[in-house]
Amino acid sequence: MLSQVHSRLTKGDRAIAPTKILELRNQYQSCRIRMPDLELPVAAILVDREYYSLFKAFEKPSQVLAIAAYVGE
């Protein structure tokens, strides 16, 4: 299933990106991938023979800074 998602690029701009909404567990396979610039594998999913890394979103800037400092060590 493809949907249109509006995402903010700059203050006044909006872009429409085709997005696949995964509703069922059998639509993807969880895995870990190695990135050339990272020491440890990254959580990811495999969808239609393409890999997508996962990331965590935070609400507070202080949380982002704490994680960035931890990852940067």
PQR file of N, CA, C, O and H, with PARSE charges and radii, in Angstrom:
ATOM      1  N   MET A   1       0.845  -1.163   0.000 -0.4000 1.5000
ATOM      2  CA  MET A   1       0.000   0.000   0.000 -0.0000 2.0000
ATOM      3  C   MET A   1       0.893   1.229   0.000  0.5500 1.7000
ATOM      4  O   MET A   1       1.787   1.330   0.840 -0.5500 1.4000
ATOM      5  N   LEU A   2       0.679   2.170  -0.919 -0.4000 1.5000
ATOM      6  CA  LEU A   2       1.437   3.407  -0.976 -0.0000 2.0000
ATOM      7  C   LEU A   2       0.544   4.556  -0.561  0.5500 1.7000
ATOM      8  O   LEU A   2      -0.619   4.622  -0.958 -0.5500 1.4000
ATOM      9  H   LEU A   2      -0.047   2.088  -1.602  0.4000 1.0000
ATOM     10  N   SER A   3       1.083   5.453   0.232 -0.4000 1.5000
ATOM     11  CA  SER A   3       0.354   6.628   0.687 -0.0000 2.0000
ATOM     12  C   SER A   3       1.189   7.854   0.400  0.5500 1.7000
ATOM     13  O   SER A   3       2.390   7.754   0.149 -0.5500 1.4000
ATOM     14  H   SER A   3       2.028   5.399   0.555  0.4000 1.0000
ATOM     15  N   GLN A   4       0.557   9.005   0.437 -0.4000 1.5000
ATOM     16  CA  GLN A   4       1.296  10.247   0.312 -0.0000 2.0000
ATOM     17  C   GLN A   4       1.495  10.827   1.699  0.5500 1.7000
ATOM     18  O   GLN A   4       0.549  10.939   2.478 -0.5500 1.4000
ATOM     19  H   GLN A   4      -0.419   9.086   0.641  0.4000 1.0000
ATOM     20  N   VAL A   5       2.725  11.193   1.999 -0.4000 1.5000
ATOM     21  CA  VAL A   5       3.055  11.761   3.295 -0.0000 2.0000
ATOM     22  C   VAL A   5       3.675  13.120   3.057  0.5500 1.7000
ATOM     23  O   VAL A   5       4.573  13.262   2.228 -0.5500 1.4000
ATOM     24  H   VAL A   5       3.493  11.102   1.365  0.4000 1.0000
ATOM     25  N   HIS A   6       3.202  14.111   3.774 -0.4000 1.5000
ATOM     26  CA  HIS A   6       3.757  15.453   3.668 -0.0000 2.0000
ATOM     27  C   HIS A   6       4.869  15.596   4.693  0.5500 1.7000
ATOM     28  O   HIS A   6       4.673  15.313   5.874 -0.5500 1.4000
ATOM     29  H   HIS A   6       2.472  13.996   4.447  0.4000 1.0000
ATOM     30  N   SER A   7       6.032  16.034   4.241 -0.4000 1.5000
ATOM     31  CA  SER A   7       7.150  16.245   5.155 -0.0000 2.0000
ATOM     32  C   SER A   7       7.713  17.634   4.914  0.5500 1.7000
ATOM     33  O   SER A   7       7.736  18.111   3.779 -0.5500 1.4000
ATOM     34  H   SER A   7       6.191  16.265   3.281  0.4000 1.0000
ATOM     35  N   ARG A   8       8.159  18.272   5.958 -0.4000 1.5000
ATOM     36  CA  ARG A   8       8.649  19.630   5.876 -0.0000 2.0000
ATOM     37  C   ARG A   8      10.129  19.641   5.491  0.5500 1.7000
ATOM     38  O   ARG A   8      10.957  19.085   6.212 -0.5500 1.4000
ATOM     39  H   ARG A   8       8.141  17.885   6.880  0.4000 1.0000
ATOM     40  N   LEU A   9      10.467  20.263   4.370 -0.4000 1.5000
ATOM     41  CA  LEU A   9      11.856  20.379   3.937 -0.0000 2.0000
ATOM     42  C   LEU A   9      12.468  21.675   4.441  0.5500 1.7000
ATOM     43  O   LEU A   9      13.561  21.673   5.008 -0.5500 1.4000
ATOM     44  H   LEU A   9       9.794  20.715   3.785  0.4000 1.0000
ATOM     45  N   THR A  10      11.771  22.772   4.238 -0.4000 1.5000
ATOM     46  CA  THR A  10      12.203  24.062   4.763 -0.0000 2.0000
ATOM     47  C   THR A  10      10.984  24.735   5.369  0.5500 1.7000
ATOM     48  O   THR A  10       9.902  24.149   5.400 -0.5500 1.4000
ATOM     49  H   THR A  10      10.883  22.773   3.778  0.4000 1.0000
ATOM     50  N   LYS A  11      11.148  25.945   5.845 -0.4000 1.5000
ATOM     51  CA  LYS A  11      10.047  26.603   6.560 -0.0000 2.0000
ATOM     52  C   LYS A  11       8.745  26.634   5.774  0.5500 1.7000
ATOM     53  O   LYS A  11       7.700  26.307   6.337 -0.5500 1.4000
ATOM     54  H   LYS A  11      12.028  26.420   5.820  0.4000 1.0000
ATOM     55  N   GLY A  12       8.759  27.009   4.513 -0.4000 1.5000
ATOM     56  CA  GLY A  12       7.528  27.133   3.761 -0.0000 2.0000
ATOM     57  C   GLY A  12       7.279  26.009   2.771  0.5500 1.7000
ATOM     58  O   GLY A  12       6.195  25.929   2.194 -0.5500 1.4000
ATOM     59  H   GLY A  12       9.608  27.274   4.056  0.4000 1.0000
ATOM     60  N   ASP A  13       8.254  25.145   2.562 -0.4000 1.5000
ATOM     61  CA  ASP A  13       8.130  24.103   1.545 -0.0000 2.0000
ATOM     62  C   ASP A  13       7.518  22.831   2.117  0.5500 1.7000
ATOM     63  O   ASP A  13       7.752  22.472   3.271 -0.5500 1.4000
ATOM     64  H   ASP A  13       9.135  25.210   3.031  0.4000 1.0000
ATOM     65  N   ARG A  14       6.735  22.163   1.289 -0.4000 1.5000
ATOM     66  CA  ARG A  14       6.230  20.832   1.636 -0.0000 2.0000
ATOM     67  C   ARG A  14       6.486  19.920   0.437  0.5500 1.7000
ATOM     68  O   ARG A  14       6.339  20.335  -0.712 -0.5500 1.4000
ATOM     69  H   ARG A  14       6.545  22.455   0.351  0.4000 1.0000
ATOM     70  N   ALA A  15       6.864  18.696   0.713 -0.4000 1.5000
ATOM     71  CA  ALA A  15       7.116  17.731  -0.355 -0.0000 2.0000
ATOM     72  C   ALA A  15       6.226  16.515  -0.113  0.5500 1.7000
ATOM     73  O   ALA A  15       5.915  16.173   1.028 -0.5500 1.4000
ATOM     74  H   ALA A  15       6.983  18.359   1.647  0.4000 1.0000
ATOM     75  N   ILE A  16       5.828  15.879  -1.191 -0.4000 1.5000
ATOM     76  CA  ILE A  16       5.033  14.656  -1.092 -0.0000 2.0000
ATOM     77  C   ILE A  16       5.936  13.500  -1.488  0.5500 1.7000
ATOM     78  O   ILE A  16       6.483  13.478  -2.590 -0.5500 1.4000
ATOM     79  H   ILE A  16       6.081  16.158  -2.118  0.4000 1.0000
ATOM     80  N   ALA A  17       6.089  12.539  -0.584 -0.4000 1.5000
ATOM     81  CA  ALA A  17       6.951  11.386  -0.831 -0.0000 2.0000
ATOM     82  C   ALA A  17       6.097  10.122  -0.827  0.5500 1.7000
ATOM     83  O   ALA A  17       5.284   9.942   0.079 -0.5500 1.4000
ATOM     84  H   ALA A  17       5.645  12.557   0.312  0.4000 1.0000
ATOM     85  N   PRO A  18       6.260   9.237  -1.819 -0.5600 1.5000
ATOM     86  CA  PRO A  18       5.526   7.968  -1.773  0.2800 2.0000
ATOM     87  C   PRO A  18       6.030   7.147  -0.596  0.5500 1.7000
ATOM     88  O   PRO A  18       7.236   6.985  -0.413 -0.5500 1.4000
ATOM     89  N   THR A  19       5.117   6.639   0.187 -0.4000 1.5000
ATOM     90  CA  THR A  19       5.481   5.922   1.408 -0.0000 2.0000
ATOM     91  C   THR A  19       4.710   4.619   1.472  0.5500 1.7000
ATOM     92  O   THR A  19       3.507   4.585   1.215 -0.5500 1.4000
ATOM     93  H   THR A  19       4.137   6.771   0.039  0.4000 1.0000
ATOM     94  N   LYS A  20       5.386   3.576   1.808 -0.4000 1.5000
ATOM     95  CA  LYS A  20       4.735   2.274   1.970 -0.0000 2.0000
ATOM     96  C   LYS A  20       4.453   2.078   3.457  0.5500 1.7000
ATOM     97  O   LYS A  20       5.369   2.110   4.279 -0.5500 1.4000
ATOM     98  H   LYS A  20       6.364   3.603   2.017  0.4000 1.0000
ATOM     99  N   ILE A  21       3.200   1.878   3.791 -0.4000 1.5000
ATOM    100  CA  ILE A  21       2.801   1.637   5.175 -0.0000 2.0000
ATOM    101  C   ILE A  21       2.792   0.133   5.404  0.5500 1.7000
ATOM    102  O   ILE A  21       2.050  -0.593   4.742 -0.5500 1.4000
ATOM    103  H   ILE A  21       2.456   1.852   3.123  0.4000 1.0000
ATOM    104  N   LEU A  22       3.599  -0.331   6.321 -0.4000 1.5000
ATOM    105  CA  LEU A  22       3.667  -1.760   6.633 -0.0000 2.0000
ATOM    106  C   LEU A  22       2.672  -2.055   7.749  0.5500 1.7000
ATOM    107  O   LEU A  22       2.834  -1.599   8.882 -0.5500 1.4000
ATOM    108  H   LEU A  22       4.203   0.259   6.859  0.4000 1.0000
ATOM    109  N   GLU A  23       1.649  -2.819   7.411 -0.4000 1.5000
ATOM    110  CA  GLU A  23       0.587  -3.102   8.366 -0.0000 2.0000
ATOM    111  C   GLU A  23       0.708  -4.489   9.000  0.5500 1.7000
ATOM    112  O   GLU A  23       0.197  -4.725  10.094 -0.5500 1.4000
ATOM    113  H   GLU A  23       1.518  -3.189   6.492  0.4000 1.0000
ATOM    114  N   LEU A  24       1.376  -5.389   8.316 -0.4000 1.5000
ATOM    115  CA  LEU A  24       1.486  -6.760   8.797 -0.0000 2.0000
ATOM    116  C   LEU A  24       2.945  -7.167   8.957  0.5500 1.7000
ATOM    117  O   LEU A  24       3.805  -6.731   8.191 -0.5500 1.4000
ATOM    118  H   LEU A  24       1.792  -5.198   7.426  0.4000 1.0000
ATOM    119  N   ARG A  25       3.215  -7.986   9.931 -0.4000 1.5000
ATOM    120  CA  ARG A  25       4.579  -8.446  10.210 -0.0000 2.0000
ATOM    121  C   ARG A  25       5.181  -9.201   9.034  0.5500 1.7000
ATOM    122  O   ARG A  25       6.400  -9.187   8.860 -0.5500 1.4000
ATOM    123  H   ARG A  25       2.517  -8.341  10.553  0.4000 1.0000
ATOM    124  N   ASN A  26       4.368  -9.853   8.230 -0.4000 1.5000
ATOM    125  CA  ASN A  26       4.907 -10.630   7.113 -0.0000 2.0000
ATOM    126  C   ASN A  26       5.270  -9.760   5.899  0.5500 1.7000
ATOM    127  O   ASN A  26       5.702 -10.288   4.875 -0.5500 1.4000
ATOM    128  H   ASN A  26       3.378  -9.865   8.372  0.4000 1.0000
ATOM    129  N   GLN A  27       5.101  -8.444   6.002 -0.4000 1.5000
ATOM    130  CA  GLN A  27       5.468  -7.547   4.909 -0.0000 2.0000
ATOM    131  C   GLN A  27       6.942  -7.128   4.984  0.5500 1.7000
ATOM    132  O   GLN A  27       7.453  -6.502   4.056 -0.5500 1.4000
ATOM    133  H   GLN A  27       4.750  -8.015   6.834  0.4000 1.0000
ATOM    134  N   TYR A  28       7.611  -7.462   6.060 -0.4000 1.5000
ATOM    135  CA  TYR A  28       9.015  -7.106   6.211 -0.0000 2.0000
ATOM    136  C   TYR A  28       9.737  -8.152   7.037  0.5500 1.7000
ATOM    137  O   TYR A  28       9.112  -8.963   7.720 -0.5500 1.4000
ATOM    138  H   TYR A  28       7.196  -7.971   6.814  0.4000 1.0000
ATOM    139  N   GLN A  29      11.044  -8.127   6.968 -0.4000 1.5000
ATOM    140  CA  GLN A  29      11.885  -9.013   7.769 -0.0000 2.0000
ATOM    141  C   GLN A  29      12.840  -8.133   8.558  0.5500 1.7000
ATOM    142  O   GLN A  29      13.541  -7.305   7.976 -0.5500 1.4000
ATOM    143  H   GLN A  29      11.552  -7.468   6.413  0.4000 1.0000
ATOM    144  N   SER A  30      12.877  -8.298   9.866 -0.4000 1.5000
ATOM    145  CA  SER A  30      13.810  -7.512  10.674 -0.0000 2.0000
ATOM    146  C   SER A  30      15.207  -8.112  10.552  0.5500 1.7000
ATOM    147  O   SER A  30      15.371  -9.323  10.401 -0.5500 1.4000
ATOM    148  H   SER A  30      12.308  -8.971  10.339  0.4000 1.0000
ATOM    149  N   CYS A  31      16.195  -7.249  10.620 -0.4000 1.5000
ATOM    150  CA  CYS A  31      17.577  -7.698  10.466 -0.0000 2.0000
ATOM    151  C   CYS A  31      18.517  -6.633  11.017  0.5500 1.7000
ATOM    152  O   CYS A  31      18.067  -5.624  11.560 -0.5500 1.4000
ATOM    153  H   CYS A  31      16.062  -6.265  10.743  0.4000 1.0000
ATOM    154  N   ARG A  32      19.795  -6.855  10.881 -0.4000 1.5000
ATOM    155  CA  ARG A  32      20.820  -5.882  11.243 -0.0000 2.0000
ATOM    156  C   ARG A  32      21.730  -5.736  10.031  0.5500 1.7000
ATOM    157  O   ARG A  32      22.061  -6.718   9.367 -0.5500 1.4000
ATOM    158  H   ARG A  32      20.160  -7.675  10.441  0.4000 1.0000
ATOM    159  N   ILE A  33      22.130  -4.505   9.754 -0.4000 1.5000
ATOM    160  CA  ILE A  33      23.001  -4.254   8.599 -0.0000 2.0000
ATOM    161  C   ILE A  33      24.272  -3.566   9.073  0.5500 1.7000
ATOM    162  O   ILE A  33      24.282  -2.876  10.092 -0.5500 1.4000
ATOM    163  H   ILE A  33      21.861  -3.707  10.293  0.4000 1.0000
ATOM    164  N   ARG A  34      25.332  -3.767   8.322 -0.4000 1.5000
ATOM    165  CA  ARG A  34      26.600  -3.102   8.616 -0.0000 2.0000
ATOM    166  C   ARG A  34      26.729  -1.881   7.726  0.5500 1.7000
ATOM    167  O   ARG A  34      26.532  -1.949   6.513 -0.5500 1.4000
ATOM    168  H   ARG A  34      25.324  -4.328   7.494  0.4000 1.0000
ATOM    169  N   MET A  35      27.063  -0.766   8.351 -0.4000 1.5000
ATOM    170  CA  MET A  35      27.288   0.476   7.626 -0.0000 2.0000
ATOM    171  C   MET A  35      28.793   0.710   7.571  0.5500 1.7000
ATOM    172  O   MET A  35      29.484   0.450   8.556 -0.5500 1.4000
ATOM    173  H   MET A  35      27.223  -0.711   9.336  0.4000 1.0000
ATOM    174  N   PRO A  36      29.316   1.190   6.455 -0.5600 1.5000
ATOM    175  CA  PRO A  36      30.770   1.333   6.313  0.2800 2.0000
ATOM    176  C   PRO A  36      31.407   2.245   7.357  0.5500 1.7000
ATOM    177  O   PRO A  36      32.559   2.036   7.739 -0.5500 1.4000
ATOM    178  N   ASP A  37      30.670   3.258   7.822 -0.4000 1.5000
ATOM    179  CA  ASP A  37      31.268   4.208   8.759 -0.0000 2.0000
ATOM    180  C   ASP A  37      30.919   3.934  10.219  0.5500 1.7000
ATOM    181  O   ASP A  37      31.292   4.718  11.092 -0.5500 1.4000
ATOM    182  H   ASP A  37      29.735   3.428   7.512  0.4000 1.0000
ATOM    183  N   LEU A  38      30.208   2.833  10.506 -0.4000 1.5000
ATOM    184  CA  LEU A  38      29.839   2.504  11.877 -0.0000 2.0000
ATOM    185  C   LEU A  38      30.490   1.204  12.311  0.5500 1.7000
ATOM    186  O   LEU A  38      30.663   0.278  11.519 -0.5500 1.4000
ATOM    187  H   LEU A  38      29.906   2.196   9.797  0.4000 1.0000
ATOM    188  N   GLU A  39      30.843   1.157  13.573 -0.4000 1.5000
ATOM    189  CA  GLU A  39      31.519  -0.019  14.113 -0.0000 2.0000
ATOM    190  C   GLU A  39      30.558  -1.182  14.354  0.5500 1.7000
ATOM    191  O   GLU A  39      30.893  -2.334  14.079 -0.5500 1.4000
ATOM    192  H   GLU A  39      30.703   1.910  14.217  0.4000 1.0000
ATOM    193  N   LEU A  40      29.364  -0.881  14.867 -0.4000 1.5000
ATOM    194  CA  LEU A  40      28.389  -1.919  15.204 -0.0000 2.0000
ATOM    195  C   LEU A  40      27.279  -1.991  14.154  0.5500 1.7000
ATOM    196  O   LEU A  40      26.983  -0.992  13.499 -0.5500 1.4000
ATOM    197  H   LEU A  40      29.092   0.055  15.091  0.4000 1.0000
ATOM    198  N   PRO A  41      26.666  -3.161  13.991 -0.5600 1.5000
ATOM    199  CA  PRO A  41      25.535  -3.283  13.067  0.2800 2.0000
ATOM    200  C   PRO A  41      24.360  -2.405  13.514  0.5500 1.7000
ATOM    201  O   PRO A  41      24.229  -2.089  14.697 -0.5500 1.4000
ATOM    202  N   VAL A  42      23.519  -2.020  12.572 -0.4000 1.5000
ATOM    203  CA  VAL A  42      22.374  -1.146  12.811 -0.0000 2.0000
ATOM    204  C   VAL A  42      21.094  -1.946  12.589  0.5500 1.7000
ATOM    205  O   VAL A  42      21.020  -2.765  11.674 -0.5500 1.4000
ATOM    206  H   VAL A  42      23.625  -2.277  11.612  0.4000 1.0000
ATOM    207  N   ALA A  43      20.084  -1.706  13.432 -0.4000 1.5000
ATOM    208  CA  ALA A  43      18.780  -2.349  13.248 -0.0000 2.0000
ATOM    209  C   ALA A  43      18.184  -1.882  11.928  0.5500 1.7000
ATOM    210  O   ALA A  43      18.286  -0.710  11.566 -0.5500 1.4000
ATOM    211  H   ALA A  43      20.144  -1.040  14.176  0.4000 1.0000
ATOM    212  N   ALA A  44      17.558  -2.816  11.212 -0.4000 1.5000
ATOM    213  CA  ALA A  44      16.999  -2.497   9.902 -0.0000 2.0000
ATOM    214  C   ALA A  44      15.852  -3.441   9.591  0.5500 1.7000
ATOM    215  O   ALA A  44      15.589  -4.395  10.323 -0.5500 1.4000
ATOM    216  H   ALA A  44      17.475  -3.769  11.506  0.4000 1.0000
ATOM    217  N   ILE A  45      15.180  -3.152   8.490 -0.4000 1.5000
ATOM    218  CA  ILE A  45      14.171  -4.072   7.962 -0.0000 2.0000
ATOM    219  C   ILE A  45      14.438  -4.276   6.482  0.5500 1.7000
ATOM    220  O   ILE A  45      15.002  -3.412   5.812 -0.5500 1.4000
ATOM    221  H   ILE A  45      15.394  -2.377   7.895  0.4000 1.0000
ATOM    222  N   LEU A  46      14.028  -5.421   5.990 -0.4000 1.5000
ATOM    223  CA  LEU A  46      14.139  -5.761   4.581 -0.0000 2.0000
ATOM    224  C   LEU A  46      12.729  -5.768   4.001  0.5500 1.7000
ATOM    225  O   LEU A  46      11.868  -6.523   4.452 -0.5500 1.4000
ATOM    226  H   LEU A  46      13.570  -6.124   6.535  0.4000 1.0000
ATOM    227  N   VAL A  47      12.498  -4.914   2.988 -0.4000 1.5000
ATOM    228  CA  VAL A  47      11.184  -4.802   2.337 -0.0000 2.0000
ATOM    229  C   VAL A  47      11.416  -4.813   0.832  0.5500 1.7000
ATOM    230  O   VAL A  47      12.169  -3.992   0.308 -0.5500 1.4000
ATOM    231  H   VAL A  47      13.197  -4.301   2.621  0.4000 1.0000
ATOM    232  N   ASP A  48      10.780  -5.728   0.152 -0.4000 1.5000
ATOM    233  CA  ASP A  48      10.882  -5.807  -1.311 -0.0000 2.0000
ATOM    234  C   ASP A  48      12.338  -5.759  -1.795  0.5500 1.7000
ATOM    235  O   ASP A  48      12.662  -5.021  -2.725 -0.5500 1.4000
ATOM    236  H   ASP A  48      10.168  -6.395   0.577  0.4000 1.0000
ATOM    237  N   ARG A  49      13.196  -6.536  -1.170 -0.4000 1.5000
ATOM    238  CA  ARG A  49      14.617  -6.659  -1.527 -0.0000 2.0000
ATOM    239  C   ARG A  49      15.406  -5.361  -1.326  0.5500 1.7000
ATOM    240  O   ARG A  49      16.460  -5.177  -1.935 -0.5500 1.4000
ATOM    241  H   ARG A  49      12.933  -7.136  -0.415  0.4000 1.0000
ATOM    242  N   GLU A  50      14.895  -4.454  -0.467 -0.4000 1.5000
ATOM    243  CA  GLU A  50      15.604  -3.225  -0.132 -0.0000 2.0000
ATOM    244  C   GLU A  50      15.725  -3.133   1.377  0.5500 1.7000
ATOM    245  O   GLU A  50      14.791  -3.479   2.100 -0.5500 1.4000
ATOM    246  H   GLU A  50      14.039  -4.604   0.028  0.4000 1.0000
ATOM    247  N   TYR A  51      16.881  -2.665   1.859 -0.4000 1.5000
ATOM    248  CA  TYR A  51      17.136  -2.520   3.284 -0.0000 2.0000
ATOM    249  C   TYR A  51      16.883  -1.084   3.725  0.5500 1.7000
ATOM    250  O   TYR A  51      17.240  -0.133   3.030 -0.5500 1.4000
ATOM    251  H   TYR A  51      17.640  -2.384   1.271  0.4000 1.0000
ATOM    252  N   TYR A  52      16.254  -0.945   4.904 -0.4000 1.5000
ATOM    253  CA  TYR A  52      15.976   0.362   5.485 -0.0000 2.0000
ATOM    254  C   TYR A  52      16.449   0.355   6.931  0.5500 1.7000
ATOM    255  O   TYR A  52      16.011  -0.472   7.731 -0.5500 1.4000
ATOM    256  H   TYR A  52      15.963  -1.718   5.468  0.4000 1.0000
ATOM    257  N   SER A  53      17.342   1.275   7.261 -0.4000 1.5000
ATOM    258  CA  SER A  53      17.799   1.348   8.644 -0.0000 2.0000
ATOM    259  C   SER A  53      16.716   1.994   9.495  0.5500 1.7000
ATOM    260  O   SER A  53      15.910   2.785   9.005 -0.5500 1.4000
ATOM    261  H   SER A  53      17.698   1.947   6.611  0.4000 1.0000
ATOM    262  N   LEU A  54      16.711   1.650  10.763 -0.4000 1.5000
ATOM    263  CA  LEU A  54      15.730   2.190  11.693 -0.0000 2.0000
ATOM    264  C   LEU A  54      16.392   3.258  12.552  0.5500 1.7000
ATOM    265  O   LEU A  54      17.596   3.207  12.804 -0.5500 1.4000
ATOM    266  H   LEU A  54      17.366   1.008  11.162  0.4000 1.0000
ATOM    267  N   PHE A  55      15.615   4.204  12.991 -0.4000 1.5000
ATOM    268  CA  PHE A  55      16.114   5.225  13.898 -0.0000 2.0000
ATOM    269  C   PHE A  55      15.034   5.522  14.921  0.5500 1.7000
ATOM    270  O   PHE A  55      13.867   5.174  14.735 -0.5500 1.4000
ATOM    271  H   PHE A  55      14.636   4.246  12.787  0.4000 1.0000
ATOM    272  N   LYS A  56      15.431   6.158  15.985 -0.4000 1.5000
ATOM    273  CA  LYS A  56      14.499   6.490  17.046 -0.0000 2.0000
ATOM    274  C   LYS A  56      14.268   7.990  17.040  0.5500 1.7000
ATOM    275  O   LYS A  56      15.217   8.765  16.920 -0.5500 1.4000
ATOM    276  H   LYS A  56      16.379   6.440  16.136  0.4000 1.0000
ATOM    277  N   ALA A  57      13.025   8.402  17.169 -0.4000 1.5000
ATOM    278  CA  ALA A  57      12.684   9.823  17.215 -0.0000 2.0000
ATOM    279  C   ALA A  57      12.508  10.250  18.672  0.5500 1.7000
ATOM    280  O   ALA A  57      11.976   9.504  19.494 -0.5500 1.4000
ATOM    281  H   ALA A  57      12.254   7.772  17.267  0.4000 1.0000
ATOM    282  N   PHE A  58      12.957  11.438  18.964 -0.4000 1.5000
ATOM    283  CA  PHE A  58      12.834  11.992  20.309 -0.0000 2.0000
ATOM    284  C   PHE A  58      12.074  13.304  20.251  0.5500 1.7000
ATOM    285  O   PHE A  58      12.130  14.023  19.254 -0.5500 1.4000
ATOM    286  H   PHE A  58      13.389  12.044  18.296  0.4000 1.0000
ATOM    287  N   GLU A  59      11.365  13.609  21.323 -0.4000 1.5000
ATOM    288  CA  GLU A  59      10.605  14.859  21.386 -0.0000 2.0000
ATOM    289  C   GLU A  59      11.449  16.017  21.906  0.5500 1.7000
ATOM    290  O   GLU A  59      11.287  17.149  21.452 -0.5500 1.4000
ATOM    291  H   GLU A  59      11.319  13.025  22.133  0.4000 1.0000
ATOM    292  N   LYS A  60      12.341  15.751  22.845 -0.4000 1.5000
ATOM    293  CA  LYS A  60      13.101  16.825  23.486 -0.0000 2.0000
ATOM    294  C   LYS A  60      14.508  16.915  22.895  0.5500 1.7000
ATOM    295  O   LYS A  60      15.172  15.894  22.716 -0.5500 1.4000
ATOM    296  H   LYS A  60      12.472  14.831  23.214  0.4000 1.0000
ATOM    297  N   PRO A  61      14.964  18.134  22.591 -0.5600 1.5000
ATOM    298  CA  PRO A  61      16.331  18.304  22.078  0.2800 2.0000
ATOM    299  C   PRO A  61      17.390  17.742  23.035  0.5500 1.7000
ATOM    300  O   PRO A  61      18.427  17.248  22.593 -0.5500 1.4000
ATOM    301  N   SER A  62      17.131  17.818  24.328 -0.4000 1.5000
ATOM    302  CA  SER A  62      18.116  17.305  25.298 -0.0000 2.0000
ATOM    303  C   SER A  62      18.314  15.799  25.137  0.5500 1.7000
ATOM    304  O   SER A  62      19.420  15.297  25.340 -0.5500 1.4000
ATOM    305  H   SER A  62      16.289  18.220  24.688  0.4000 1.0000
ATOM    306  N   GLN A  63      17.253  15.074  24.774 -0.4000 1.5000
ATOM    307  CA  GLN A  63      17.367  13.637  24.542 -0.0000 2.0000
ATOM    308  C   GLN A  63      18.220  13.362  23.309  0.5500 1.7000
ATOM    309  O   GLN A  63      19.036  12.440  23.302 -0.5500 1.4000
ATOM    310  H   GLN A  63      16.355  15.482  24.609  0.4000 1.0000
ATOM    311  N   VAL A  64      18.028  14.155  22.281 -0.4000 1.5000
ATOM    312  CA  VAL A  64      18.802  13.993  21.040 -0.0000 2.0000
ATOM    313  C   VAL A  64      20.271  14.230  21.320  0.5500 1.7000
ATOM    314  O   VAL A  64      21.122  13.464  20.865 -0.5500 1.4000
ATOM    315  H   VAL A  64      17.365  14.903  22.286  0.4000 1.0000
ATOM    316  N   LEU A  65      20.579  15.280  22.061 -0.4000 1.5000
ATOM    317  CA  LEU A  65      21.976  15.603  22.381 -0.0000 2.0000
ATOM    318  C   LEU A  65      22.621  14.506  23.222  0.5500 1.7000
ATOM    319  O   LEU A  65      23.788  14.172  23.018 -0.5500 1.4000
ATOM    320  H   LEU A  65      19.889  15.901  22.430  0.4000 1.0000
ATOM    321  N   ALA A  66      21.873  13.949  24.160 -0.4000 1.5000
ATOM    322  CA  ALA A  66      22.411  12.869  25.003 -0.0000 2.0000
ATOM    323  C   ALA A  66      22.751  11.645  24.162  0.5500 1.7000
ATOM    324  O   ALA A  66      23.812  11.047  24.340 -0.5500 1.4000
ATOM    325  H   ALA A  66      20.925  14.220  24.326  0.4000 1.0000
ATOM    326  N   ILE A  67      21.861  11.267  23.247 -0.4000 1.5000
ATOM    327  CA  ILE A  67      22.104  10.101  22.384 -0.0000 2.0000
ATOM    328  C   ILE A  67      23.261  10.389  21.439  0.5500 1.7000
ATOM    329  O   ILE A  67      24.108   9.522  21.221 -0.5500 1.4000
ATOM    330  H   ILE A  67      20.999  11.753  23.103  0.4000 1.0000
ATOM    331  N   ALA A  68      23.313  11.589  20.874 -0.4000 1.5000
ATOM    332  CA  ALA A  68      24.409  11.948  19.970 -0.0000 2.0000
ATOM    333  C   ALA A  68      25.749  11.881  20.686  0.5500 1.7000
ATOM    334  O   ALA A  68      26.736  11.415  20.117 -0.5500 1.4000
ATOM    335  H   ALA A  68      22.625  12.293  21.051  0.4000 1.0000
ATOM    336  N   ALA A  69      25.789  12.339  21.914 -0.4000 1.5000
ATOM    337  CA  ALA A  69      27.030  12.271  22.697 -0.0000 2.0000
ATOM    338  C   ALA A  69      27.408  10.824  22.965  0.5500 1.7000
ATOM    339  O   ALA A  69      28.586  10.472  22.898 -0.5500 1.4000
ATOM    340  H   ALA A  69      24.987  12.718  22.376  0.4000 1.0000
ATOM    341  N   TYR A  70      26.434   9.984  23.267 -0.4000 1.5000
ATOM    342  CA  TYR A  70      26.689   8.560  23.550 -0.0000 2.0000
ATOM    343  C   TYR A  70      27.215   7.864  22.295  0.5500 1.7000
ATOM    344  O   TYR A  70      28.200   7.130  22.363 -0.5500 1.4000
ATOM    345  H   TYR A  70      25.477  10.269  23.322  0.4000 1.0000
ATOM    346  N   VAL A  71      26.572   8.087  21.163 -0.4000 1.5000
ATOM    347  CA  VAL A  71      26.962   7.443  19.915 -0.0000 2.0000
ATOM    348  C   VAL A  71      28.337   7.949  19.457  0.5500 1.7000
ATOM    349  O   VAL A  71      29.113   7.201  18.863 -0.5500 1.4000
ATOM    350  H   VAL A  71      25.772   8.683  21.107  0.4000 1.0000
ATOM    351  N   GLY A  72      28.622   9.204  19.736 -0.4000 1.5000
ATOM    352  CA  GLY A  72      29.887   9.802  19.314 -0.0000 2.0000
ATOM    353  C   GLY A  72      31.096   9.355  20.121  0.5500 1.7000
ATOM    354  O   GLY A  72      32.230   9.661  19.753 -0.5500 1.4000
ATOM    355  H   GLY A  72      27.991   9.811  20.218  0.4000 1.0000
ATOM    356  N   GLU A  73      30.872   8.631  21.223 -0.4000 1.5000
ATOM    357  CA  GLU A  73      32.008   8.180  22.062 -0.0000 2.0000
ATOM    358  C   GLU A  73      32.800   7.093  21.386  0.5500 1.7000
ATOM    359  O   GLU A  73      33.780   6.604  21.947 -0.5500 1.4000
ATOM    360  H   GLU A  73      29.951   8.383  21.523  0.4000 1.0000
TER
END
